[in-house]
Amino acid sequence: MGINMDIIEIKDKVERNEYEISFHAEKERYAENITIFDLEMAISNGEIIEDYPTDPRGSSCLIFGNAKEKPLHIVCGYTEQKWIRIITVYIPKPPKWVNERTRDKGG
């Protein structure tokens, strides 16, 4: 049985620098020109739009937040030390996303 992620706890841990960025998230961040500041800003004003408590790799969630004029999606979970792990980060866009909050039926 998994656990639901808590946005308040995620924001607190990111604010205290108790997070790490996966290699995959780093590659995506560079590819989409997303800075660490963008990532932290989007989490600070973000909300959980999808929760994955039973993911076989561990509980995780999808956060939607804004960095300046840029909408961001951030998937995060917990490390063994209960830090936040940023699994991936990207700008939501078609064909996978109709808008920042709505997945395409095929996505």
Sequence and secondary structure as in RCSB ss.txt:
>XXXX:A:sequence
MGINMDIIEIKDKVERNEYEISFHAEKERYAENITIFDLEMAISNGEIIEDYPTDPRGSSCLIFGNAKEKPLHIV
CGYTEQKWIRIITVYIPKPPKWVNERTRDKGG
>XXXX:A:secstr
      HHHHHHHHHTT EEE HHHHHHHHHTT  HHHHHHHHHT EEEEEETT TT  EEEEEEEETTEEEEEE
EEE TTS EEEEEEE   TTTEEETTEE TT 
